[in-house]
């Protein structure tokens, strides 16, 4: 049994939309897109950080999940007390004994 058969982490994915704040202005609000997404959350490697920095993106973490993701760029992934902005998504097709999986590149919201 591989690690992706039973991923150790579970996160929720939220989608952004515009809302109205108490002063009548516009604010960004998030609503739940998908709950309990199983995957593997890791800190981004130095080479990943450098690659994305060359494109003007800040990446702090990655989240790999089995299958195709429901997430979209601009969504927010929440794992425990951490909130991470989704800046990129790559869906990798199955090859040989490696099942299809999605890799989300993330920037931690501090």
C-alpha positions in Angstrom: 0.0 0.0 0.0 1.4 3.4 -1.0 1.3 6.6 0.9 -1.3 8.1 -1.5 -3.6 5.1 -0.7 -4.1 6.6 2.8 -2.8 10.2 2.9 -2.0 11.5 6.4 -3.5 15.0 6.2 -7.1 16.3 5.8 -7.8 19.9 4.7 -10.8 22.0 3.7 -10.9 24.1 0.5 -12.7 27.4 0.4 -13.7 29.4 -2.7 -13.6 33.3 -2.6 -16.4 35.6 -3.5 -17.1 39.3 -3.0 -19.2 40.4 -0.1 -20.3 43.6 1.6 -18.7 44.6 4.8 -20.4 46.5 7.7 -19.4 49.9 6.2 -21.0 49.1 2.8 -17.7 48.4 1.1 -16.6 45.3 -0.7 -14.8 42.5 1.1 -13.5 39.1 0.2 -15.5 36.2 1.8 -14.8 32.5 1.6 -17.4 29.7 1.4 -16.6 26.0 1.7 -15.9 24.3 -1.7 -14.8 20.8 -0.5 -14.4 19.5 3.1 -12.0 16.8 4.3 -9.7 16.6 1.3 -7.1 13.9 2.0 -3.5 14.6 0.9 0.1 15.2 1.9 1.0 18.8 3.0 4.7 19.6 2.8 7.0 22.6 2.9 8.0 23.6 -0.6 11.6 22.7 -1.4 14.2 25.4 -2.1 14.2 24.5 -5.8 10.4 24.8 -5.9 10.5 28.2 -4.2 13.2 29.4 -6.6 11.3 28.1 -9.7 8.1 29.9 -8.7 10.0 33.1 -7.5 11.2 33.4 -11.1 7.6 33.6 -12.1 6.9 36.3 -9.5 5.0 33.8 -7.1 5.7 33.1 -3.5 5.3 29.5 -2.6 5.7 28.1 0.9 4.0 24.7 0.8 2.6 22.0 -1.5 -0.4 19.7 -1.1 -0.6 16.5 -3.1 -3.9 14.7 -3.2 -5.0 11.5 -5.1 -7.1 12.1 -8.2 -8.2 15.3 -9.8 -8.8 18.3 -7.4 -11.9 20.4 -7.2 -9.7 23.4 -6.1 -9.1 26.4 -8.3 -6.3 29.0 -8.3 -7.3 31.7 -5.8 -9.0 29.3 -3.4 -7.9 28.9 0.2 -6.8 25.6 1.7 -7.2 25.3 5.5 -5.3 22.7 7.5 -5.8 23.0 11.2 -4.9 26.6 12.1 -3.1 27.2 8.9 -4.6 29.1 5.9 -2.8 28.8 2.6 -3.6 30.6 -0.7 -3.6 28.3 -3.8 -1.3 29.9 -6.4 -1.0 26.9 -8.8 -2.4 23.5 -9.6 -1.0 20.6 -11.7 -3.0 17.5 -12.3 -0.7 14.5 -13.2 -2.2 11.6 -15.1 -1.6 8.1 -14.0 1.6 6.5 -15.3 2.4 2.9 -14.7 1.8 2.1 -11.0 1.6 5.8 -10.1 -2.1 6.9 -9.8 -3.4 10.2 -11.0 -2.8 12.9 -8.5 -3.1 16.7 -8.1 -0.3 19.0 -6.7 -1.4 22.3 -5.3 1.3 25.0 -4.8 0.5 27.2 -1.8 1.4 30.4 -0.1 0.8 30.6 3.6 -1.4 33.4 4.7 0.1 34.9 7.8 
